[in-house]
Structure formats: structure tokens, C-alpha cells
Amino acid sequence: MVYLIPVPGLLTALLLALIDIRSRRVPRLLVIFGLMLQTVTLLVFSVIRAQPILLVQCLLLTLASAGLQLLLALVRPGALGLGDVTATGLIALSLSVLGWTTILIWWFMMGLLGLIALALLWLARRRASARTSSPLTLAYVPVILAGAVAALIVDAV
């Protein structure tokens, strides 16, 4: 049953990923809505389970994940945007109920899938290099979400 707890945040992240693919923007109001929805879900779950420390654990894992993503965004400006950081926070809050090992698997999968997506984008751009000279951009929220889904699958197995 615990695998249903991340659903509200992940569905919101799916909507964010679709918007990011289409417009390369991540609406902060939608992120805030997803964070509030997921926090209420976690609060109810922790009360039902009589484990208030679970909510604290989830918030700490979320802060650590969003903080790390913010640090990565600051290391190389322009590579990651604030929308990617806030989407990371939303997905971290969603997955954090499953524990820190799931968060670590998610980070690994997010990095691996990000490298694969960049390589595929680079190959596609290389083939079409004569036609376009626009900069190489990648919608990263779908990669963050795909990493989360992969982490859920690995955790379930």
C-alpha cells in the first residue's frame, strides 16, 4: 500500500514533464500545488501509521535532494534551471516515503537516464547540424520523472 503514497506528487510531476517538453518551462504554482498535495498525503499517512517522524524524514530527504540539485545548478549556470530544482523537490517528497535507499537509486537512475538522453540528443543534433544552429537544450523534468519511475520499479522488485 505504501507504493500508492507517491502517486499525487508523481502525477503532478507528469503534468510538469509534459509542460517542460512543450515549453521548456516549469510553472511554480503547479509545483507548489503538487508539494501541498503530497505533503497532505504524507501527513495523513504518517498519522494513520502513528509515525510522525516519517513526515520529518520525508521533509529532510526532500530538502537534501533539492539542495543538491540547486548546488548542481549553481555549479554550471544554465545547465539546470530553478524549475528543475523545484521539480526535484516535488519528486523527492513523493519518493521519500520509501526511504533513503529509494532516493539514492532515483539519483543514480536520474543521472544515468540524463546521460543517455543527452547522448541521444547530441546524436540527433549531429545528424541535423547542417539545418540548425540553435543551442542544445533538454527538457530535464521528464528525465527526473523517468528516474523516479525506474527507482519505484527497482524498489518494488
Secondary structure, 3 states (H helix, E strand, C coil): CHHHCCHHHHHHHHHHHHHHHHHCCCCHHHHHHHHHHHHHHHHHHHHHCCCHHHHHHHHHHHHHHHHHHHHHHHHCECCECHHHHHHHHHHHHHHHHHCHHHHHHHHHHHHHHHHHHHHHHHHHHHHCCCCCCCCCCCCCHHHHHHHHHHHHHHHHC
